[in-house]
Amino acid sequence: MEGRQVQWLAIMFFLFMLVLAFIPAIRSVSGLPWGSVIDFHRDESFVRALLEGHYGEDPTYLGDHLWYPPLLTWIESALVAITGLPPSTIIVQMGPYANLLAPITFFLMAWYFLGAGHAALSTAAYLFFSVGQEPGYAIATYSPRLIPVSFGQVFFYLEIILVDRAFRSTRLMPSLWAGAGAGIAFLAHPAPALIAVLIFAGYTAVDVIRAFRQGDKAHIRRRISASFLAGAAFLVTTLPITWYIIGHYGMHTINRAGFLFTYYALTLHDLGLFLNYNLTFFSIIALLGAWLVWRRQGQDTMAPGSRRMLLSWLLISLVLFAYSYTVSVLDKHAGLSLPGTVPTFHFFFYMKATMALFAGIAGWELFAWAWRLVTRTSSCTPLALQPKPALVLFSITALACTLNYPSYATRRDVRLSHNRDRAFLENNPGIEVAETLGTLLPWGAVVLCEIKHSGWPVLPTARHVVATESTFGNPYVDQRQRETDNALLLQGMSAPRGDTRGLLEQYGVTNLLVSPEELEQMPLAHGWFPQQVFRNDGFVLLGR
Amino acid sequence: MLQPPRNGISFRHLAGFAAFLALLMAIAVKITWYPIPRSSVVGTYVRPSSVLLPMSGLPDTVVLYDDGTLIFSEATSGVLFKGPWHWDEQERVVRTEVHRWDRQLSMRSTLFGPRLAMRICTTPVNEDLEERDDEVDLRRIGPPIPGFPHMPSP
């Protein structure tokens, strides 16, 4: 009965936090028909490709294939089809709503592993204290920006529950669900799926070794069967993308710029920024929590196996983070090309999520110590299951959230993102291009333009280019060759070159998009592209 | 000897907790979003030093005059920018007509009132693909100094 009362208190406190977090998020997208960040433009290109009936094709490079996790763009496409709103508006405006699933699933996951009381406290840390003034894309928290890194965490939190359940027995079905869950996570983003798969693999190895030492061959057979089934479920679930990246590309990465990208605050050059953001009270509490879990303290309300899960999650994120970082450093400074996965900050993101859990655990333990000191009581019931202490702790934490709220609600992730989007909308001739290019040109059109114009305004239109920004280009395509050829083609618009005709044919170029100022420097452009298709203050679109 | 738990709560406790949370929510909104008139932005601000934030070459003094003049100044380079400014109350941001300095200053709320914050990245806002929106809070030292940058001797 008393445990139930704690649960009700935790739910009430969680709803309070959810509403508080939602208000600045919804304000930050108020009145925005477009978002400024290139991630939105990339996602819009895949949405438009799907809506125009070209699923599985690369909307940027003609003849190439899907390479980016498609789950979020499926959802966005469905919302565009249902509401009739433009994709850009859906992508910006749905962020605060769709991303609410992140704190909800985080709370459910924390409840599953730690109990309701700890879950509420960890969620407070996750929402209000972990992000500080860092960008929302680098920290596991609730962000108004609907991009795969923020939305993908939803599936990770659900997946690790499934992984835990798969290892409570050697029955096949829980492993099947865990494999399918990892596959769905992969469709949302590779980073959470990679962490989950490695946790699963690690658990399998430990289980098999333990059974081997005990001579339990039947258990080994059952575990290996269950894990194979999980692997099969993973492969089947990921087919909507692996069909292309394995089937067509064989996972042979050529363009490494995407996964070599490093969030600037994680570079040695900006170590000061990293310390500025991470030498915080939150970090101290979180490290205390990690130490408590390591020492097996404060686990009265934890589900069996929670300690193992939390530490595995932290360790694997840490190892992947270190590996990705090494890959980036060796590539940049030593010219060594080790196989990469995703940018380093994605693993930092999931390390931060564990920190929020650890902070919740430490918060409870510190409070329990103070409570027992003040009330001079001892009880056989864990404090986290007693309603009165929970009521007091939740009230104190709610007060702390309120006091921190002005900083939280005007943090850079909402305030400056909004200002940036407003700046983007002012005097932006590219918006008219982005809104009309899809109707002016067919799917098969290939636009020659400067790389900067390929990111904006061409990218969101799902019309192809010769070369785009390397960090947003297909990783299985020779990006450098395309960049070189793009430059040669543009040179061919200014001065005669022998390779222009051949390159135009090779890439199937149909149009040229330049600024009026650039066009003045291209006396040969009208010879290659005699028709003017569109013109405004910022851009001229010519056709062959 | 261990005692049985005596820490149950009643429905009145739950209702009281709900009312407390609703009150906190109202307070949180009240202390975060409020009008910041232009007059309260006017003043002289200095940038505190920091060993962790990369701020070389950034203005160390900012003066927002009531007549609409804005000065960004740095000790060794002198005046980095002098020109008109206006206050966007909806966005809580200082606007200028010069791309480099536009939207570099904005007000954020804190528990102790609004703080004018300055971006420490020198790239203009909408040319900054990495979104380097790191900021430093400026410290208001008083009303605009007449005749700045020739600081009066103490």
Interface residues (C-beta under 8 A of the other chain):
Chain A: M1 E2 Q5 W8 L9 M12 F13 F16 V19 L20 I23 P24 S36 V37 I38 Q133 P135 Y264 A265 D270 G272 L273 L275 N276 T377 S378 S379 C380 T381 Q386 P387 K388 P389 L391 F394 S395 A398 L399 C401 T402 L403 N404 Y405 P406 S407 A409 T410 R411 R412 R415 L416 S417 H418 N419 R420 R422 A423 F424
Chain B: L2 Q3 P4 P5 N7 G8 I9 H13 L14 F17 A18 F20 L21 L24 M25 I27 A28 V29 I31 T32 W33 S50 V51 L52 L53 P54 E91 R92 V93 D102 R103 S106 R108 S109 T110 L111 R119 V125 N126 D128 L129 E130 E131 R132 D133 D134 E135
